[in-house]
Amino acid sequence: MTEHDARNRIPAEWLVKLRAARDRAHVPYSRHPVAALVVGADGAIHCACNVETAHFKSVCAEAGAISAMVSAGEKRIREVWILGPGPNPCPPCGDCRQRIHEFADGQTRIHVVDTDGRILKSHALSELLPEAFGGP
């Protein structure tokens, strides 16, 4: 368990970033705003929201955060934090589980939080994506 798991809460400054990103999500079709924050191996954080388009090839929040991390020069994910639209857990979709795997390992923690910052679910990536393929 990480330090954050022990407290069962996300760091306050990270929650502020997640809320702000989720509030900026472009979700005219699903009305399902999501924000994701990835922590790189260097400790830097990268946050993004989901962006939907009319052709339904949308960009998930996790994909955006990973792109921001890679654009900043980092290639390894230490942990992932996800904030969905409501009180229920909003884990990453299958595509994003694979995206995370490309830059993480099976023990990388994925935390799903509510609007108040409480951890609703926390999983090792290997629990969410057993028998993953490819990647480093």
C-alpha positions as CSV (number, residue, x, y, z in Angstrom):
1,M,0.0,0.0,0.0
2,T,1.2,3.5,-0.7
3,E,1.1,6.4,1.7
4,H,-2.1,7.6,0.1
5,D,-3.8,4.3,0.5
6,A,-3.1,4.4,4.2
7,R,-4.9,7.7,4.6
8,N,-7.6,6.6,2.1
9,R,-7.6,10.0,0.5
10,I,-6.0,11.7,-2.4
11,P,-3.6,14.6,-1.6
12,A,-5.7,17.8,-1.5
13,E,-3.8,19.7,-4.2
14,W,-4.2,16.7,-6.6
15,L,-7.9,16.6,-5.9
16,V,-8.2,20.3,-6.8
17,K,-6.5,19.5,-10.2
18,L,-8.8,16.6,-10.8
19,R,-11.9,18.5,-10.1
20,A,-10.8,21.4,-12.3
21,A,-10.0,19.0,-15.2
22,R,-13.3,17.1,-14.8
23,D,-15.2,20.4,-14.9
24,R,-13.5,21.2,-18.2
25,A,-14.3,17.8,-19.8
26,H,-16.0,18.0,-23.2
27,V,-18.8,15.4,-22.9
28,P,-21.8,16.6,-25.0
29,Y,-22.8,13.0,-25.9
30,S,-22.3,10.9,-22.8
31,R,-22.6,13.6,-20.1
32,H,-20.0,11.5,-18.3
33,P,-17.1,13.8,-17.3
34,V,-13.9,12.1,-16.1
35,A,-10.5,13.4,-15.0
36,A,-7.3,11.4,-14.6
37,L,-4.0,12.3,-13.0
38,V,-0.9,10.2,-13.5
39,V,2.2,10.5,-11.4
40,G,5.4,9.9,-13.3
41,A,8.4,8.1,-11.9
42,D,10.0,11.5,-11.4
43,G,7.1,12.5,-9.1
44,A,5.6,15.0,-11.6
45,I,1.9,15.0,-12.0
46,H,0.0,15.2,-15.3
47,C,-3.8,15.7,-15.4
48,A,-6.4,15.6,-18.2
49,C,-10.1,15.2,-18.9
50,N,-12.0,13.2,-21.4
51,V,-12.9,14.9,-24.7
52,E,-15.7,13.5,-26.9
53,T,-16.2,14.2,-30.6
54,A,-19.1,13.6,-33.0
55,H,-17.4,10.7,-34.7
56,F,-17.2,8.8,-31.3
57,K,-13.4,8.4,-31.3
58,S,-13.1,10.2,-28.1
59,V,-10.0,10.7,-25.9
60,C,-10.3,9.3,-22.4
61,A,-9.0,11.2,-19.5
62,E,-6.3,8.6,-18.8
63,A,-5.1,8.7,-22.4
64,G,-4.8,12.5,-22.2
65,A,-2.9,12.4,-18.9
66,I,-0.5,9.8,-20.3
67,S,0.0,11.9,-23.4
68,A,0.8,14.9,-21.2
69,M,3.3,12.8,-19.2
70,V,5.0,11.6,-22.4
71,S,5.1,15.1,-23.8
72,A,6.8,16.2,-20.7
73,G,9.6,13.6,-21.3
74,E,8.5,11.0,-18.7
75,K,8.0,7.4,-19.7
76,R,7.0,5.6,-16.5
77,I,3.8,5.8,-14.4
78,R,4.1,5.5,-10.7
79,E,0.4,5.7,-9.9
80,V,-2.9,6.8,-11.5
81,W,-5.8,8.7,-9.9
82,I,-9.3,8.9,-11.5
83,L,-12.3,11.0,-10.7
84,G,-15.6,10.2,-12.3
85,P,-18.9,12.2,-12.5
86,G,-20.7,10.8,-9.4
87,P,-20.5,8.8,-6.2
88,N,-19.8,5.4,-8.0
89,P,-16.3,4.2,-8.9
90,C,-15.2,5.0,-12.4
91,P,-12.3,2.6,-13.2
92,P,-10.4,2.9,-16.5
93,C,-11.8,1.3,-19.6
94,G,-10.1,-1.6,-21.2
95,D,-8.3,0.5,-23.7
96,C,-6.9,2.7,-21.0
97,R,-5.9,-0.2,-18.9
98,Q,-3.7,-1.3,-21.8
99,R,-2.4,2.3,-22.2
100,I,-1.4,2.4,-18.6
101,H,0.3,-1.0,-18.9
102,E,2.5,0.4,-21.7
103,F,4.1,2.8,-19.2
104,A,3.7,0.9,-15.9
105,D,4.1,-2.5,-14.3
106,G,1.6,-4.9,-12.7
107,Q,2.1,-3.4,-9.3
108,T,1.3,0.2,-10.3
109,R,-1.7,1.4,-8.3
110,I,-4.8,2.8,-9.9
111,H,-7.0,4.7,-7.4
112,V,-10.6,5.7,-8.1
113,V,-11.8,8.6,-5.9
114,D,-15.0,10.5,-5.3
115,T,-15.5,14.2,-5.4
116,D,-14.5,14.5,-1.7
117,G,-11.2,12.8,-2.4
118,R,-12.0,9.5,-0.7
119,I,-10.5,6.4,-2.4
120,L,-13.4,4.3,-3.5
121,K,-11.3,1.6,-5.1
122,S,-7.6,1.0,-5.3
123,H,-6.2,-1.8,-7.5
124,A,-2.8,-3.0,-8.8
125,L,-2.8,-2.8,-12.6
126,S,-2.4,-6.6,-12.7
127,E,-5.8,-6.9,-11.0
128,L,-7.5,-4.8,-13.6
129,L,-5.6,-6.2,-16.6
130,P,-4.5,-9.8,-15.9
131,E,-2.4,-11.4,-18.5
132,A,-1.5,-8.1,-20.2
133,F,0.4,-8.2,-23.5
134,G,3.1,-6.0,-24.9
135,G,4.8,-3.1,-23.4
136,P,8.1,-2.9,-21.5
